[in-house]
Amino acid sequence: MKKTAMEEAVLFVSIIKWTLLSTITGLVVGCGAAIFLKALDWSIGLVQVKQYYFLFLPVALFVSSFLVKYLASDAEGHGTEKVIEAIHKRWGKIDILVAPVKLVTAIITLAFGGSAGKEGPCVQIGAGLSSSLADLFKVNKEDRRKIVVCGVSAGFSAVFGTPIAGALFAVEVLVLGKIMHEMLFPALVSAIISFQVTKYWGITYFYKELHIFGGFQEVFFLKVLVSGLFFGIVAFILVETLKMAEGLAKRLKIWAPFKGLLGGTILVLLALATSTDYLGLGTETIEEAIHGAEIFPAAFLLKILFTSITLSMGGSGGILTPILFIGSTAGSAFAGFFNLNPEIFAAIGMVALFSGANNTPITASVMAIEIFGAQIGVYAATACVVSYVASGHRSVYPSQLLGMTKSPSISLPLMEDLSNLGEVKIQTKPGKLIFRAKKVSEYIERKYKAKRQKKIEKDKQIHH
């Protein structure tokens, strides 16, 4: 009885402690995020009234890259990736300069048309502010990490207006296949407080209740399953394109700000050749897709290209807003190809791609309900889980740790960064299907090698 009473007393004190700490974090991060969002809206309104505002993109990316290089290197790229790395490797310790530098460089990038998002800056600002709070409170390293996770959930919630999804994102995105349950309560409190604070500041959010026919429709469910596979493939393309663009950028042995100048020039030429729709946040296109407007079928591929160039060549901003753009327009394209409801599949595509690209199926499923209402829940969750599995062991956040593989037939080292996993090993024990698939793969590989060897020998004979 005494032990039980002691246990309950400790838990009660823990609840009081984390209610206070997460409330303070939510208040501070909510204010910081609101200031950023207000400043961003003001800057976009000031700059983008001019028809050819994007012609200044080379200068904008030059300045952004310069500030990041010499003031806060962790503000580079889409931000959230660096926060995840700090949580795993430095117990959430983040340089105090990261928040202001990220705020300024993201505004510069987005105002002049860089293809990025606003959640990365908010998450990084939230993490930076919460890390400073941890210094102020003089907490131990375990509590520091928990406070920074609160900052992540608060920043996410402030951008999308989805406090439950914000809390889940913070505890689901760190390790693929694992949820940090011990951090869920403070993350939720922080997300709710931050959301209320940003609403008080006058920040508005996009919501649209989607009504789906009554009852469970088996044929429609199968179509949703197929769409999940499609969105998983699109997520695969997005991650690999980002990785390829970053690799190419690193090979350019020039001063980092000159890369920004070059990247901005490429974006200007692409915009002149295609459309300015793929520059900036792209929230108008997302809303058009959700409302069933006709969208160019290859819009999602063009957005992948614009975003990859922006983030790898000196731009500073988030990746999740572009993911929502890519997902909603991919959903619109899928619906058009199969003559389906474009509104519903744009909404499903938005969250399913989010799931596949981030490895956060639970967050994405709840996000769908918070934005589009409960009726879409079953179908959105199905597409999210299928997309999550189909995208494989990759992520827009390479510093995610691998907590478990997505299939018992796949062997990979656990608790390693996704960027360091190495070659995938296929196990044949779980069933004959996997075994036969492997045999077919080996047969194709042998045939290819034999054909290639014959070609080499033939070329040698011709040469002689």
N, C-alpha and C positions, 0 to 999 in steps of 0.2 A: 504494500500500500504506500509506503514511504517513497519507494522508487518511482511508482506511478505518479505520485504528486510532484516529485522533483522533475520528472520528464515533462509534465504538463506546464510546470512553472517556467522551465527553460524555453519551451515552445511559445508560451505566452509572451515572454520577454522578447523573444526573437521577432514575433509579429509586431510588437510595439516598435522595436528598434528599426525594422525594415520599412514599416509604414512611414516613420519619420524621415529616414534617409531617402527613400524613393520618392516621397512627396516633395522634399526639397530639390531633388534631382529633376523631377518633372517640372517644377516651377521654373528653375533656372534654364533648363534645356528648352522648355516651351517658349520662354521669352526670347532666348537666343535664336531659335528656329523662326519665330514670328518676325524678328528683325530682319533675318536673312530673306525670308519670303517676301516681305514688304519691299525691301531694297531691290530684290530681283524683279518684282513686278514693275516697280518704278523705273528701273533701268531699261527693261524691255520696252516699256511704253515710250520712253524717251528716245531710244535708239531705233526701234523697228518701225517708226512712222515713216522713215525714209525708204524709198523703193529699193535702193541698192545698198542698204546698210551692211550687207554681208561682204561687201568688197573690202571692208576693214578687218576681215577675219585673220589674214596673215599677221597683221600687227597685234591683234588681240591674243592670238596663240603665242606669239613671240613674247609679249609682256607676261602672260600667264606662266609660260615655261621659265622665264627669267626669275620671277618671284618665287616659284616653287624651288628652283635649283639653289637659290642663295639664301632663302629664308626658312623653308620647311619642306624638306624632300618628301615627307610622308603625305603631303597634300597633293601629290602627283596622282593623275588618273582619276578613277571613280571613287576613291575615298574609303568606302566600306571595306575593301580588300585589306587596306592598311590597318584598319581598326581590328579586324579579325586576327591579323598577324600580331598586333600588339597584345591582344587578349591572351593568345596562346603562348607567346614567347616572352612577354615583358609584364605579365600580370596586369595588363591594361594601362601601363605607364605610357602617356602620350605627351609629346612636347607641347608646351603652352601656346607656342606660336602657330600650331597647326590650325586651330579654329579660325582666327582672323585671316590667315593666309588663304585658307580654303574658301572662306566667305568671299573675299575679294576676287580671287582667280576664277571661281565658279561664276560669279556675276559677269566678269569680263568675257569669259568663254560663251556663256549662254546668251547674253545680251546681243552679241555680234553674230550669233548664228551657229556656234559650235553645237554639234549633235551630241547632247549629253542630258543628264537628268538633274533634278534638284534634291533627290533623296540622299544621294551620296554626301553632298555638302552638309545637309541637316544631320545625318548620322555621324559624320566626322566632327561637326561642331558639337553635337551632343556628347560624343565620346570624349572630346577634348575638354569640354566644360566639366563633365562628371569626373574626369581624371584629376582636374584641378580641385574639385570639391573633396576628392579622396585625400589629396595632399593637405587640404585645410582641416579635415576631420582627423588626420593622422591615423588612419585605419591600417590594419594589416593587409598583406598582399591578396589574401582570399577575398576580403571584403572590398578591396579596391577593384578587383576584377568584376565583382557583382555590381558595384556602383556603375562601372563603365558599361556593363550590359544594360543596366537601367537607362543610361544615356542613349544607347543604341535604340532601345524600344521607344523611348520618348521622341527621338529624332524621326524615326519611321512613322510613328503615329501622327506627328505634327505635319508631315508632308501629305499623307494619303487620307487622313481622317478616319483611320481604322485602328482603334486602340487595341482590340483583341488580337488582330493580325500583327500589330506592331510588337506586342509582348511575345507572341509565338515566334515571330521572325528572329528576335534577339536570342532566343534559347534554342532554336532549331537550326540556324544557319551556321553555327560554330563547328559542329561535327556532323558529317553526313551519316544519317541513320540513327542519330542519338539526339535526345532532347534533354537539356539541362534543367530537370525539374526543380532543383534546389533554388534556381534563379527565377522561377516563373512568377511567384507572388510579387516580389519587388518590381520585376519588369512590368507586370500588369498595372500595378499602382502608378508607376512612373508614366506609363503610356497614357493612362486615363487622365492623369493630372495635366500632362503636356497637351493633350487634345483639347481639354477644357480651356487651358490658357490661350492656345492659338485661336480658338473660337472667340474668346473674349477680345483678342486683338483684331478681330474682323476677318480672319482667314476663312475662306469658303472652300467647300469640297464638292467633288462630282459624285452624285448618287443617281441611280436610275433603277427603279423597280421593274424587273422583267417578269412578265406573266407567261407561264408555260401551261399548255393544255392540261386539264385535270387527269389524274391517274397515271400509272406507270406505262410507258409506251416501249415495248420491246424493240421494235425496229429503230426507233429514235435512239435508244440506248446503245444499240450496235453502231450506229453512225457516230455517236459520241466517242465510243471506244476507238474507232478508226481515226477520228480527229485527234485523239490523244497521241496516237502513233505519229501522226503528221506533225503535231506540235513538238513532240520529242525530237524529231529529225531536224526541225527548224532550230530548236535549242542547241542541238549538236553543231549545226552550221554556224550559229552565232558564236559559240564558245571557241570553235576552231578558227574562225575568221579573226576574232579578237587576239587569239594566241599567235596566229600567223602575222598579223599587223604589228604586234609588239615585238616579235622576233625580227621582222624587217627593219623596224625603227631602231632597234638596238645595233643592228649591223651598220647603220649609217654613222660613220666615225666623224661626226661634225658636232659643233657646239650645240647644246640642247636647245637654246632659244632659236637657232637657225632651223632646227627641226620643226619648231612651231611655225616659223615663217613658211617653210616648204609645205607643211600639212595644211595650213590655212589657204595657201595658193591652190593646192589640189582640190580642196573643198569648194572654193570659189568657182573653179572650172567645172566641177561636177554639177554645182547648182545651176550654172548657166546652161549646161548641156541637158539637164533633166528638169529639175524644179526646186524651188526653195522650200517645198513642203517637208523635205527631209532634214532641214536645218533646225536648230533650236530644240525646244522641248517637244514640239509636235502634239501638244494636248488638243489642239483643234481637230487634228486628223483622228485622234483616238475617239473623241466624242462623236465625230461624224460616223466613224465605223460602228460605234455602239448604237447610234440612231438609225443604222441601216442604209446610210448613203453609199453611193457607188464609189468604190476605191480601186485605184489602179492595181491590178493583180500582183505586180512585182514590187509593190511599195515596200513590203517587209524586207525584201532582199536589198533594196537600195538603202533602207534605213540601217541595215547591218553594216553596209559599206561606209556610209557617212559616219556612223558612230565609232567604228573601228579606227578610222583615220583620225578622228577628233581625239580620242582617248590615248592613242599611241603616239601622237605627234604634238604633244604639248598642251592639249586641252585639259581642263579641270572641271569635273562634274560627276554626276551619278550615272549608273548603268540601268537602274530599275525603270525609270521613265521611258527610255528607249525600248526596254523589254516590253513594257505595256503597249507601246506603239507597234512594235514588231508583232506581238501576239495578237492584237486586235485586228491589224490589217491582214495577217496570215489567216485569221479566222474568217474574215470577210472573203478572202480569196478562196478558201476551202468551201464556204457556203455557196459562192458563185459557181464553182466547178460542179458541185453536186446538186445545185438548185435547192438549197436549204435556206432557212431563215437567217439572214445576215446579222441581225441584231444579236440573236442568241449565240451564234458561233463566234462573233467578234468578242462578246463578253467571255465565253468559255476559252477562246484562244488567248485572251489577255492574261487570265490567271494560270492557264495550263502552261504557257511558255514561261511564265514567272516560276512555276514549280520546277520545270525541267532545267532551266538555266541556273537556278539557285540551289536545287536539291531541297526545296522547302514545300512539300506537298500539303502539309497540314496548314501552314500559314496561308498558302494560296487558296485552299478550299474555304477557309474562314473568311478570307478577304473577299471572295466572290459573294458570300452571303451578306457581309457588311455593306458592300457597294450595290449589289444587284437584287438583294432580297432572298428569302428562304427558298422560294420555288426552284431556283436554279441550283440549289445546293447539291443534290444527289448527282446531277449530271456534271457539274463543274468539278466536284471531288473526283469523279471517275476519270475524267480527262486529265486532271492534275496528277493523279497517281500513275496513270499510264505514261504520261509525258516524262514524269520523274524517272521511271524505270527505263524508258526508251532512250533517254539522253545519255545514259552510261555514267561512268565514274569521272565526270568532268564538271566544271563549274565556272561561272564568270568570276568566282572568288577562289583562285588556286590555293590560297592559304587555308581553306577548309580542311579539316582532318577527316580521314576515312574511318568512321566508327564501325561500319559493317558493309559488306558488299551487297549489291542489289540482286545477286543470285548465288545460291550455294554451289553452282557450277563454275563460278569465277573465283580465283584465288589471287588476292592482293595483300600487301603488307598493311595491317591496320594501324591507325593513329599516326599515319604519315600524311604530310601535305599532299593534296591532289596533284600538285605540280611535280611531285617526286615519286610517283607510284611505280614508274617503270613499266615493263611489259606485262600485259595481262596473261595469266595462266589459266587455261581451261581444264577443269577436272571432269573426268568421264564417269565417276561413280554414281551421280544422282539418277541417271537413266539412259536408256538406249538411244533416245532421240539426240541427246547431246553428243553421245559417242559417235553416232552415225554422221552428225553434222561435222564433227571434227575429222572423221575419216574422209568425207567429201572434200573438206577444205584442204587436207593433206594431199589428196589425189589431184586436185586442181593445181596446187603448188608444184607438185612433181611434173605435171604435164607442162606447166609454164616454164619451169627450169629446163626441161628437155627441149622444148621448142626454141628457147633462147640460145641453148648450146648449139643446136643445129644451125641457127642463124649466124652465130659467131664463126663456126667452121666454114659455112658457105662464104662469108665475107672474106675469110682468110684465103680460100681457094681463088676467089675473084681477084684479090690483091696480088697473089702470086702469078 
